[in-house]
Each structure stands twice: as structure tokens, then as C-alpha cells.
Amino acid sequence: MSGTVDRKVTLGETLRRRIVSMELAPGAVVDEQQIAEEFGLSRPPVRELMRQLAAEGYLELEPNRPARVTSMDLQSLRTFFQAAPLIYIATTQLAATSATPAEIAKLKKVQQDFRAAIEADDIAARVYNNDQFHLEIGRMAHNPYLMPSLRRLLIDHARLGMTFYHPTSPETQENLAEAVEQHDEIIDAIERRDPTRAGELIRAHWEISRRRMADFAAPEGLEVTV
């Protein structure tokens, strides 16, 4: 039984990574039989895991149809940009009032992995560890009402990160360096139990992401002689 549980956990982690890294694209079919064979599992635990991933926002399940990766469209992006600052600020401020020393130590370890991914120019690892950084802050908030919203938000933030955050300019490299520094400052504010400062920092941190996404989606037009 423990072997089945271990393979199920591994499958869950693998599918989450494949989805947030865009290896499995939005709307892609997830073949239940194929992944059951890949991970040496029977169909029932795979179905159970898919229901869990659907509840977390990674998959869409419909009767008599195969599971699909959650889609991203204009409306979902619009609501993403509306909700992101609210949820990030709320969870980060709550974390600053309720985080335990052990949780802060875990957050620092995630930050080390995030920094290492940037230094290695590993885009997938960078996006994944940024996702884990903010997910860990959500856990530290100890608020079961906010956590489902944060999980759903982070899925699209990570997928947008894979699309928009390729380091193509010196400005992008400066943004990454600033993001690392802001992560460190957020940890410090949480450790000092300063929710006001933590909220200010996460708002500025979100603004880097929002500005970068907006610049990519609406670039300056080409100069044309008329």
C-alpha cells in the first residue's frame, strides 16, 4: 500500500509541475490510462488524484469526457489581474502575524532554491520555485478560506511566467534581481511580524510581474517611416 501512496504522491507532484511549466498546455487532454501506466498505478487512485487536482484548479473534469488542463482565456486573465494583488497582500500580511519559526525556515529554503534557479538561468525551476515561495506564504497565513484562491491564482501566475518571463533584456535581468531582493525583504518582514511592511513589499513585488506581463502583451509598435 505504501508503494501505491508514494507513486500517487509522485504523480501528483509531476502533474502539477508539468502543468505550471506549460509542458502540459492549457486545454490539453490528460490521458488517464497513459499516466496510470507511466507511474505503475491502477485507474482508481489516478481518478482520485485527478479529482483532487481538479479541486485545486489544475484540471477541468466533465462527465463522460477526458480530463483537461485548466484553460486560460481573456476572461480568466482579466479576473487573474483583478484578484492577484488582493490575495497576495492578504496572505502575506496574515503570514506576518501567524508564521511559526519552522515555517519561516522552510520559506528561507524555498528562497535559496529560487535564487539558485535564477543564477543557473533555469526558467522552469525559477517559475516553479517562485510559485512555491508564495504557496508557502499562503500556508503560513493559516487561513482555509484564502488558500484555495491562492492555489488557483498561482497556477495561472506560473503559466504566465513561463510565457512572459524569458530573460530577453537587461531590464528583465534587473527585474529578476529586484524580485530576489524583495523575496528576502518579505521574509524579513514576516520574521519581524510586520504585516504593514509585508503588505507594502508584496504589492511592489506584484507590480513587477504585472508590468512585465503588460509590456509583453502590449509591446511598443514598430517604427515605420510614413
Long-range contacts (C-beta under 8 A, 24 or more apart in sequence): 4-41, 4-45, 7-39, 7-40, 7-41, 8-39, 8-41, 8-45, 8-46, 8-48, 8-49, 10-39, 11-35, 11-39, 11-41, 11-46, 11-49, 12-49, 12-52, 12-53, 14-39, 15-49, 15-53, 15-58, 16-53, 16-58, 17-128, 19-58, 19-59, 19-69, 19-70, 19-155, 19-159, 20-127, 20-128, 20-131, 20-154, 20-155, 20-158, 20-159, 20-162, 21-124, 21-127, 21-128, 21-158, 21-162, 22-159, 22-162, 22-163, 24-69, 25-69, 26-69, 26-70, 26-71, 26-72, 26-159, 27-68, 27-69, 27-71, 28-68, 28-69, 29-66, 29-67, 29-68, 30-59, 30-66, 30-67, 30-68, 30-69, 31-66, 32-66, 32-67, 56-148, 56-151, 56-152, 56-155, 57-148, 57-151, 57-152, 57-155, 58-155, 70-155, 72-156, 72-159, 72-160, 76-156, 77-156, 77-160, 80-153, 80-156, 80-157, 80-160, 81-210, 83-149, 83-153, 84-153, 84-157, 84-206, 84-210, 85-203, 85-206, 87-146, 87-149, 87-150, 87-153, 88-134, 88-150, 88-153, 88-202, 88-203, 88-205, 88-206, 89-199, 89-202, 89-203, 90-141, 90-143, 90-146, 91-134, 91-137, 91-138, 91-141, 91-143, 91-146, 91-150, 92-137, 92-141, 92-186, 92-190, 92-195, 92-198, 92-199, 92-201, 92-202, 93-195, 93-196, 93-198, 93-199, 94-140, 94-141, 94-142, 94-143, 94-146, 94-195, 95-137, 95-138, 95-140, 95-141, 95-190, 95-198, 96-189, 96-190, 96-192, 96-193, 96-194, 96-195, 96-197, 96-198, 97-193, 97-195, 98-140, 98-141, 98-142, 99-140, 99-190, 99-191, 100-140, 103-136, 103-139, 103-140, 104-140, 104-187, 104-190, 104-191, 106-136, 107-133, 107-136, 107-137, 107-140, 107-187, 107-190, 108-187, 110-136, 111-183, 111-184, 111-187, 114-180, 114-183, 115-180, 118-176, 118-180, 121-167, 123-162, 123-165, 123-166, 123-167, 124-162, 126-161, 126-165, 126-176, 127-158, 127-161, 127-162, 127-165, 128-158, 130-158, 130-161, 130-179, 131-157, 131-158, 131-161, 133-183, 137-186, 137-190, 140-190, 157-209, 160-213, 161-209, 163-216, 164-212, 164-213, 164-216, 164-217, 165-212, 172-212, 175-208, 175-212, 178-208, 179-205, 179-208, 182-208
